[in-house]
């Protein structure tokens, strides 16, 4: 069934907001720790911002004086008016030039300050992310983390580049403009302050209501897109179960809701435009009428009346716009909090500087190991599991799905901490090893191979970043991958595509094996590496695996039992416990054994 759609994470209007509290503001000030030597640019930007505010407040005065010359009479001659107009025009030209210069350098300095800060934040956040334990990733979705790295940091960028400056500019214009208006005419100021702010606030709430309706429409459109996507992707199921009418009705229901919301939004927008035309312009006309009346009575000079009107427009526009800047700052506070949650997170103790790794022999011991995943504390995956593997031996793990085979591999890789029991390598608790040095002794070839979107050469070299071309090619030969790589026009420089989509399953497996060969681990983990391959690909991959396992301690999670007949030891797991243990011959001889049952079922099915 379709899930409720929603706008994409990168739409900043949908980001959660945080309260404008002292605590949140203090936490956001931590962002300045990532500016380094560029902190002075923020204060320089404030200086240029002050210049733009000053020129904005001077403009209404000058334009009022200019326009006041038209209505000025008395003893002032035409030549004097022309000379005064010329003088004011020059001042306005200089003012616009200053405004342009101040605005340019304000944008440049704030942008430079912000981008240097964001580069440091991005680097710090990603550095933290890749060092987080697997328990962190098991409790969070990749889309959520991508959102934090994209939308949240983009919101911080928008706020520091534009919104903070606009908030300060509009706030000063409101305060400064109101003070100037009051000094010009307190009567006109009372009229303006009793009308314009009320209309501006009402307009703001009206606009929010329209935006809410618009978002509801977008949500419903997204929901309809989910329905069409599901219906078309699963069209074979739709036709097989003859549910065409159900899908049509499901889509029609959503589109009908879109129609109703869109019409409601259209009525709201029409009412909004009518309100703006009648109330806002009506209020301005009323203020103009009051100003002209006072001018005719000699209570207010014509130049001041014109300046007053321009100040009124400036103040009204700032009142209407400042709320959006506050909302943006609130979103930035929320974004900062989420990014800081990552930066403040507890990471694994990883040594980022790789030094010469001390190799282990590969003697493995599980002693009464019990474990549950942090995200599912009520479900114990492994229960008092014990076994030993000597250096160079091959241990196979078999059992039904969910019996704990992959969990053993994850614990061996130290992806999670044990709740009880002990895992030892060479009679030393694995938790006492340096984590980076420890993992350098292990490699895994998973069932589902993930290749990075670069070249074949880059993916193989991921096992040893400083490997030479000769080493990479030799690893490919040992993995039975050289021939198919050499057949490509670009050979080792062939792009594999996202997640290795340009290669077949068997080819991806052999690239992963080449990567493991290049790493040259002491302990090798094979997680059902051939279970999803065709017969020919399985043969090639199995040959490569046999070469890879020579001289190494190997833990093989087996789906096809034919691949583990030569294992030194086989552990049969069921419901998180060790049900049986022994060689293939020993376990096959157990009359009512689980391994024998699984073998007979699999081999009989194959035959």
N, C-alpha and C positions, 0 to 999 in steps of 0.2 A: 504494500500500500504506500501511497505517496506520503512522505513526511512533509510537515509544514515547511514551506520554503522560507527563505529570508534573503535579505540583501547580503552581498558579499562582504567578507571581513574588512576589505580595504575601504569601505565607505565610512568615512570618519564620523558622519552624523550618528552612526549606530554604536559608536564606542561608548562604554559606560563612563559616567561622570563621577568625579569625587567631590566631596564637600570642600568649600573654601575655608578650611580650618587651619589654625596655626600649625598643628602637627603635620598636616599634609604639605603645607607650604615649606616647612622646615625640611621635610624629607625631599622635596623637589629641589631644594637648594644644593643637595648633594650632586646634582648635575654639573655644578660649577667645578667639581673636583676633576671632571674629565676634560676641562678646557685647556689646562696646562698654561703655557706661556701666552695664550691668546685671550686671556681674561680681559685685558685692557681694551680689546675691541668692543666689548659690550658697553663699557662706559663711554667710549668714543661714539658708539652708536646712539647712546642716550643724549650726548651733546648735539649731534645732528638732528635727533628727534626734537629736541628743544627748539632748534632753529626752525623746523617745519611748523611747529605749534605757534611760535612767535609770528612767523610770516602769515599763518592762517588767521591769527587774531588781528593783525594789522590790516589785512585785505579789506574787510567790511568797512573799516573806517575810511580808507582811501577811496573806495568805490562810492561810498556814501557822499564824501566831499565832492567827487567828480560829478555825480548825478545831481547833487544839490545846486551846482552852478546853473543848471538849466532853469530851475524854478526861482533862483535868487534874483531879486530886483532891487530897487532903491538906487543908491548912488554908484553902484558898481557898473563900470563901462563894459562894453562888449570886448574891447581889447584886453581889459584886465581879466575878464572871464576866460578868453582864449589863452592868455599867458598862464593863468592858474590851471586851466585844463591841461596845457602842455606840461607844466611842472608836475601835476599829479600823475599824468600819463607816464612820464619818465620814472617817477617813483614806483608806479605799478610795474613797469617793465623791469626795474631793478629788483623789485620784490619777487616777481615771477622767476627771475634768474636765480636769486638766492634760494627760492623754494625748490627749484629744479636741482640745484647743486646740493642742498641739504638732503633732499629726497634720495638722490643718487647715492651719496656716500652713506646715508642711513641704511639703505637696502644692502649695499656692498658690505659694510662693516658687520651688520647683523647676520648676513648670510655667511660670511667668512667665519665669524664667531660660532654660529650654529653648526655649520658643516664640520668644523674641526672637533667640536664637542660630540656630534653624532658619530663621527668616524671612531672616536675613542669608545663611545658607548656600544656601538655595534661590535667592535672588536672584543670588548670586555664581556658582552652578553654571549657572543658566540663561543668565546674561549671557555666561559662557564658552562654553556650548554653541552659542548662535546666532552666535558669532564664530569658531567652529572652521572650518577649511578643509574643502572638499568631500571631500578624501582621508580625513579623519577619519570622515565619515559613510559613505563607501563601504566602510570596513573594519568597521563596527559596525552592528548591527541596531537599529531604532527601539525594539523591545521591550526590548532590553538597556538603552538609555539611559533609557527610561521607568521601568525597574526601579530604576535608580540614583536617579532623581528622586523615586521613590515609596517603594519598599520599603526602600532603604538609609537614606533620611532618616527614614522612620518608625521603623526599628530604632534609629537614634541617638536619636530622640525618646523611645521606650520606655525606653531605657537611662538617659538622663539624668533622665527624669521619675520613674522607678520603680526600675529595677534597681540602679543604683549605691547609692541610699539603702537599698534592701533588703539589698544585699550588706553594706554597712557595718553596718547594724543587726544582721543575723544574725551577722556576724563578731564584733562586740562582745558579743552575747549569749552566743555560744559561749565566748569567752574569759572574760568576766565571770562567767557562770553556772558555768563549771568552777572558777574560783577560789573563788567563794562556796561551792560544794559541797565543795571540799577543806577549807575552813576549818570547815565544819559537822561533817563526819565523814570522815576520810580513808579509813576502812574502807569506808563506803558509796560514797565516790567511786571507789575502786578497782573495786568491783563494777559500778558504773554505767559507768565508762569501759572496762571490759573486755567489756561486752555491748552497750550502746546504740549506740555509734559503728559497731561491726561490722555490726549489724543495719541501721542507717540506710544505710551504704554499699552493703550487699548489696541493700537495697530500691531504691536509686538505679539500680544496674545492671539490676535486674529491670525497673524501669519503662522504662529506655532500650530494652531488648529489645522490650518491648510496643509502645513508640512506633515502633520500626523496623518491626515487623510491620504496624502500622497504616498507616504511610507506604507500605509495599509494596502494601497493599490499595488505598490511594487512587491510587497510580500505575497499577495495573491497571484500576481503575474509569475513570481518565482515558483509558487506552488503549482501553477498550471504547467510551467516548464518541466517540473519534476514529473508530473503525470505524463506529459507527452514523451519525455525521455524514457521513463520506465515502460510505457506502452509500446514504443517503437523498438527499444532494445530487447524487450521480451515478447515481440510480436508472435513468435512461434508458440509461446505459452498461451497468449491471448486466443489464438486461433485453435490451438489444441483443445482448450477448455471452453471454446465457443463463448467467450466473454466480451465480444465486441460491443454489445449493447451496454454492458457494465462500464467499460472504459469510456464509451461515449457519454454516458450519463455522469460519470465522475468528472470528466472534463467540462461538460456543460454546466454542472453545478458551480464549479470554480469560476468560469467565465461569467456566469450570471452575477456572482458576487462582485467580480471586477467591475461589471457594468454598473451595478448599484452604487458602489463606492466612488467610481469615476464621476457619475452624475452628481452625487452628493458633493464631491470635491469641486465640480464645475459651478454648482450653486454657491458654494462657499467663496470661490474666487470671484464670481460675479458680484456677490455682496461686498466682498473686500474692496474691489475696485470702486464700487459705488460709494462705499464709506469714505475711501481716500479722496475721491473727487468732491464729494459733498462736504464732509467734515473738515478735512485738512485744508483744502483750498478755501472753504468757507471761513475757517478760522483765520487764515492768512488775510483774506479780504476784509474780515472784521477788524483785524489789527491794523491793516492799511487804512481803513475808514477812521478808526480812532486816531491814528497818527496824523492823517490829513486834517481831521477836525482840530487837533491840538496845534497843527502847523498854521492853519487859517486863523486860529485865535491868538497866534503869536506865542504859544506856550512851548513850541518845539521847532527849532530851525529845520528847514527842508533837508539839509545835508545829514543832520542827526537822525531824521526820520528814515532816510534811506539806509543809513548805516544800521539803524535799529532793526530794520527788516532783514538785512543780510545776517546780522548777528542772530536773529531769531531763527532763520533757516539753518544756520550752522549748528546752533544749540539743539534744535529739534532733530536734525539729522544725526547728531552725536548721541542723543538720548535713544533714538531708535536703533542705532548700530552698536551701542556699548554692550547691550545684553548678549548679542551674539559673540562678542569678544570674551565676555565672562564665561559663556557656555564653552567656548573653545579652550579657555584656560582650565576650566573644570575637567574637560576631556583630557587635557595634557597632564593634569595632576593624576587622573586615573591611569593614564598610559605610563607615566613615570613610576607609579606604584607597582604596576605589573612588570615593568622592565627591571626594577630594583629587586623584585621578588626573585628573578632569575639570578641577578648579579650577587644577591645575598645568599643564594642557595648553597647547600652543603655539597661539595664536589668529592669525587674520588681523589685519593692521594696519588696523583699521576705526576711522574717526572717528565716534563716536556722536553728536556734535553736528553736525548738518547745517548748513552755511553755503551761501552763494550759490555755485552750481556754475559753473565755467568751462566753457563749451560747446566741444566739439571740432568740427572741420569734418566729420570722418568718413572721411578717406582711410585705407584699411586696407591693410596690407602683411604677407604671410606670407613669410618668407625662410628657406628650408631647414629647416622645422620638422619635428622628429621627436619622438614622444611615446609613452610607455607609462604605463598607470595604475599607481600605487604598489602596488596590491593584486595586479597581474599584471605583474611586471617582466620576465617571460620572453616577453611578447607585445607587439610594437611595433604600435601602432594606426595612427600616422601615420609615413610614411617620406619625409623630405626634401620636404615639401609647400611649394610657393611659388606665390603669386598676388598680384595687386593689385586693389583696388577704389577707384575715385575717389569723392569726396564726391557724394552724391545718386544714385549708381548702384545698380542692383539686380543682385546676384550670386546665382545659383542653384547649389545643390550637389545633384548627383544621383549615383546609384550604387546598387549592391545593398546589402542590409542588412549592417551590420558593416564598411562600407567606410571609416568615419571621419567621416561628415557631422556627427553630433551632437557628436563630440569636438571638431571645429573650433569649434562654437558654445560649448562649455564652456571651451575655451582662450581664446576671445575675451572671455568673461565673467570670465576669470582665476579660474576655479574650481580650476585646477591649475597647477603650475609646469612650465615646459618643461624637457626634458632637453637639448635642443640646438635651435639655430635662434633666430629672433627674430620677434616680432610687433610691428608698429609702428602707431600711430595718429597721423596728421599728421606722419609721419617722426620720431616720438618713441617709444622703447621703452615698451610698456604697463606694464612693471614699474616705470618711473620716475614714473608718475602716482600721486597719492594714491588709494588703492583706493576709498574711498567716493566721491570726486569722479569717478573714472573710471566706476564702475558707474552713477552718476547720469546718465551720457550714453547708457546702453544700456537697452533693454527687450526682453523676449522674450515671444512668444505661442506657447506650447508646443502640441503635439498633444494631450496629456493635461492639461487645465486643472484646476488645484487651486484651488477657492474655499474661503475660510474660512467657518466655520459661522455667520456673522452675517447682516447684511442685504445686499441688492444695493448699496445706497448705500455701505456700509462696504467692500465688496469693490472697487468702482470707485475709491473714495477711497484705496485702498491704493497707487495710483500717485502720489498727491500728498495727503499726510495733512492738509494745511491748505487743501484745495480748498473752494471755496464750493459751495452747492447749484446755482447757475447753471452753474458749470464742470462739475459732475458730470452734469447733465442734457444739456449740450451735447456732452460726450464720449459719452454714451449715444446721442445722435442721430447723431453721426458714425459710430458703430459699428453703426448699424442695430439698436440694442437698445431705443430709447425706446418704440416701439410695443408690444412684448410686455411691457415693464416696466409701462407705463401701463395695460395690460389687467388686471393683477393688482389685487385689492382693496386691498392695502397698498402698491401701487406700489413706490417705491424702498425702502420699509421692509420689503419682503417678505423673510422668512427663506429662505435658500437651502438649509439643511440641511447635514449633515456632508458635506464635500468637494463641496458644490453639488449633492447628489443630487436636490433638488427641481426642478432645471432640466434641460432637454434638453441634448444635446451641443452643438448649434448655439447655444443660448442662453448656455451657459457660455463658448463661444468668443467670442461678441460682448461678454460682460462683460469677458473678458480683454483684448480689443481696446480697449474703452473705458478700461480701466485703463492700457493702454500709451499711448493718446492723451492721457490726463490727465498722464502723466509727461513727454510731449513730448520723446522721446529724439533724439539725433543719429544713433544707430545702432540699427537695428531687426533683431531676429532672429526669423524665423518658422520654427518647427520642425514641418514637416508639419501646419500648422494646419488644413487642410481635408480631410485624408486619410480621416477616419472619419465624414464627414457625408453625409447624403442630398443629393440634387441641389438641392432648394430651399434647404436650410440652407447648402450650399456656395455658392450664388449670393449669398445675403445676406452671408455671412462674407467672400467674395471681394471684394464691393463695398466692404465696410468696410475690408478690408486694402488695397485699391487707394488709398483715401483716406488711410489711415494711412501708406503708403509714400511719398506725394508729398513731395518735398523732403528725403528722408532717405536715408542709406546703408542698404540693406536686404540682409540675408543670408537667403536663402530655402532651406530644406531641403525639397526637393520630392519628393513621392511621385507625385502626378498631374502628369505633364509638360505637360498642357494649360494649367496655371496659370503656366508660366514661359516661354512662347513669346516674350514681350516683354522678357525679361531682357536687361540690357546685356551680361552675360557669364554663361556656364554652365561650371561646373567639373564634370567627370565623374571620380568617384573609384572606384578598385577596389583592394581589399586595401591600403588606406592610402596609395596613391600617386595622383598626378594622371595619369589616363589620357588625357583630352582636355580642351581648353579652347576656347571660342569662343561665338558666338551660336547661336541655334536654327537659323538658315538654314545657317550654316557647318558645324555639327556634323551636320546632317541630310544634308549633301552628301557626307560621308565614307562611302565605300562599305562598308567593313568596320568602321565605328566602333561603339563600344559604345553611344553615345547613340542612334544611328540604330536599332540593334537593339532597345534598350529602348523607343524611341518606336513603332516598327513593331509590337512585341509588344503594347504597351498600347493603341494606337489600333485595331489590328486586332481586339483582344479586345472593345473597346468597341463597334466597329461590328458 
